[in-house]
Amino acid sequence: MASRLRLVRPTAGTDGDSAPNPSVSSKAAAGEREGEAKRPEPPRREVTDLGGGSEVVHVPRFVAQDTAWEWFDCLDKTIPWTRPPIRVFGRFADQPRDMCYVADEGLAVLKYSGYQPHVHSWDEFPVLKNILKAVHEALPGSYFNSLLLNRYKNGSDYVSWHADDEPLYGPTPEIASLSLGCERDFLLRKKPTKSQAASGSGEAARKRLKVAAPQQKHYFLLKHGSLLVMRGYTQRDWQHSLPKRAKASSPRINLTFRHVLA
Ligand SMILES: O=C(O)CCC(=O)C(=O)O
């Protein structure tokens, strides 16, 4: 499906990011006068309107490459990664990636696929507080109080199709996802509507629908240091996945910042 893509350059000073932007280089283009300190250009944003009140914002160069590698190395070493057993189609199997969960104290409990992760405190990981600050500055009005971290050792680790539509996030959660390390493909597909789902269950219904109408899909390449934000009704109406990829030969760390409702 062709994406409805808008390129948006946010007002300088509201993004809190110093990633270079090669498309604007001259002083005149930046509106800089002689003697004035040069303000870092905010990074380029690509906004994809998924329709029906769902939106994805992609910031390919959210953070400078060297800072992103510092974050990667620190998280790789200091996070107490675990690979818990989760329930898939009624059977328990190891989750196909490492994970860790960090959240404010006293929030509603997160549980997915029969698993309730241990809740770590932000105070245990100073680097996460710095990253959270950078994400908050880039997304004015956002307030994230929890974080799910994933580590993919290589292309055989993955996340299957799902939506982060747990009630504890509310009907229109904003979820900000930071990528560090090996670049990976990220896919979105439209959930079947209620009437379509009623005509059959799961994959069988999906296959029948494909014949009737091509399924709406979007693809993003998540590079080292990029940020992808899902907004509006994206969790209600869409599913996302990070598929296995033979060509992905090195580790990737992903941080998804979320807001758990009080
Ligand atoms: O690693 C990613 O980019 C996706 C992670 C994800 O889908 C999730 O944590 O819900």
The ligand as an SDF file (V2000), in Angstrom:
LIG
                    3D

 10  9  0  0  0  0  0  0  0  0999 V2000
   11.5120   -4.0340   18.5990 O   0  0  0  0  0  0  0  0  0  0  0  0
   10.6380   -3.3610   18.0600 C   0  0  0  0  0  0  0  0  0  0  0  0
   10.8900   -2.4500   17.2810 O   0  0  0  0  0  0  0  0  0  0  0  0
    9.1840   -3.6670   18.3390 C   0  0  0  0  0  0  0  0  0  0  0  0
    8.9030   -4.0060   19.7730 C   0  0  0  0  0  0  0  0  0  0  0  0
    7.4300   -4.2130   20.0110 C   0  0  0  0  0  0  0  0  0  0  0  0
    6.6740   -4.4150   19.1120 O   0  0  0  0  0  0  0  0  0  0  0  0
    6.9120   -4.1730   21.3700 C   0  0  0  0  0  0  0  0  0  0  0  0
    7.6850   -4.0800   22.3430 O   0  0  0  0  0  0  0  0  0  0  0  0
    5.6680   -4.2120   21.5060 O   0  0  0  0  0  0  0  0  0  0  0  0
  1  2  2  0
  2  3  1  0
  2  4  1  0
  4  5  1  0
  5  6  1  0
  6  7  2  0
  6  8  1  0
  8  9  2  0
  8 10  1  0
M  END
$$$$
